[in-house]
Amino acid sequence: MDYSKFIQEQIEEIRNEVGDGIAINAVSGGVDSSVVTVLAHRALGPRLRTIFVDNALMREGEPHLVVQGFAGIGIPVELVDARREFLDALKGLTDPELKRQAITDTFYRDVFVTEVRRSGAKCLLHGTILTDIEETVAGIKRQHNILSQLGIDTSEAYGYKVIEPLKTLRKDGVRELARQLGLPDSIARRIPFPGPALATRIVGDVTAERLATVRAATAIVEAELADTGAFQYFAVLLGDHATGIRGGRREFGQIIVVRCIDSVDAREASVRELPWELLHRLSQRITQIPGVNRCLYDLTPKPPATVEYV
Amino acid sequence: MDYSKFIQEQIEEIRNEVGDGIAINAVSGGVDSSVVTVLAHRALGPRLRTIFVDNALMREGEPHLVVQGFAGIGIPVELVDARREFLDALKGLTDPELKRQAITDTFYRDVFVTEVRRSGAKCLLHGTILTDIEETVAGIKRQHNILSQLGIDTSEAYGYKVIEPLKTLRKDGVRELARQLGLPDSIARRIPFPGPALATRIVGDVTAERLATVRAATAIVEAELADTGAFQYFAVLLGDHATGIRGGRREFGQIIVVRCIDSVDAREASVRELPWELLHRLSQRITQIPGVNRCLYDLTPKPPATVEYV
């Protein structure tokens, strides 16, 4: 595939669609939304408004890293603090579908729609990729139709346009595009991180305290496994507790699962055979997080498991 | 240590204590209670009554294997079917301490006490070992005083005697004793299996259906790991569920943890570094159990984890 031709075509397409209006997009720091941001910024310059929503579900230091990263390549990103809205929406939910729905609804119908209206934009840019569309059709993922998610009836919503520049690419194509666009490796090679963020890494209740636990475990896993070159690696906080013993006394602690997989495009995944020295070190560091006394390694490929737990 | 002298002393001690009366004991098939059964049978012959309580929590085929195993060495064991009593007592319990308490109470105060009274025995034999006593004193295990557990006030219960022939030995000593007594390796080298049996291998609700799931996983783990020579290996069914994908459709499945440890006497334990080929095969077989779509390997030594989860 000729990526420089593809880039030129998408830039022209975005210019044609947006005309002399304003466009808006949300960047998560993931490779899909980051590539869309760069393409749209090249097409529109200051007529693009890009926001980063802090949903309380991000990894350690992530909101500022993303904003600073884009500032470094001359693209302004506005930080929208919506932590309270998301934590309130997740309160008491344990069912994965309800959690994902609450996050989607809070993002689109509450936070993003407010920003869209405030911006005056009639064009929304979205990082949908081919795998998203295929998995939606197959009933594996929820539908990703952004206008319905915004609560906008497409038949009545004359004037709103959605632009999805990456909808013909898979993850590996997007990565190559990121390199061609000159995005730093920290973005082009960034391991996939799901939209619902750390909420997909918590089985059971999502609270500020439990987010802090899985955030600490995630930082350890990412630091220890960065050199593996694996497709994806992360920590999951289970809802279960198990007995343990510390200082000679019985305790009832939380359980962290480490998952590390190899994959081309996340449609199938195999388990990485990590060295035992590394597995022991992960277990040793993770069980030092307050309240955690078990560390497990996920042995399941996709299928029959999915990559995420929620 | 001179095991043949120890055996002779214990046999004489049992004869002295029981006199011309009747004694009763419960055998679980574990090495401790099996050794006590053989010692007491040598001491008392037909004046020993040995029961095996089927508590619905045993492994595949275990009740009949134990009864037949002892029949093979000339020791009659009576099978007491108490499955309904135990499942009823466990209904709705998820707290580990409450589950253990329900099993202890059902065993001692309901099932065993009935058998003791019916037998006319005034002597009870019990497989307490030194580690049990130490861990009770340290507050790690619940107390094991069999008369209190039977609801018998020791000060009023003149006439009841408890005999604990193994109370000066640790697990390795009991194993050696088993060999000296000519017990088959299937008992002498049998990996430790806790009193509350498969209920300690289920986090959350203990039901007949969930017992069937962990029983199937246990059979796979025991078959695959029998040749490892590890101290203990088993499967645990978690209470959590995780997303999966089968036949192209999203599903919500159960999670099995495999634990395999090395230890001398269970006071401390390290994680066995199993070959990856074996780990993959375990995962592949375990995720074929209906309703199970994840398989995890426990990376945590004791401490900070305990051997069991419940």
Interface residues (C-beta under 8 A of the other chain):
Chain A: P96 A138 G139 I140 V203 G204 L238 G239 D240 H241 A242 T243 G244 I245 R246 G248 R249 R250 F252 G253 I255 V257 V258 V271 E273 W276 L279 H280 L282 S283 T287 N293 R294 C295 L296 Y297 D298 L299 T300 P301 K302 P303 P304 A305 T306 E308 Y309 V310
Chain B: P96 A138 G139 I140 V203 G204 L238 G239 D240 H241 A242 T243 G244 I245 R246 G248 R249 R250 F252 G253 I255 V257 V258 V271 E273 W276 L279 H280 L282 S283 T287 N293 R294 C295 L296 Y297 D298 L299 T300 P301 K302 P303 P304 A305 T306 E308 Y309 V310
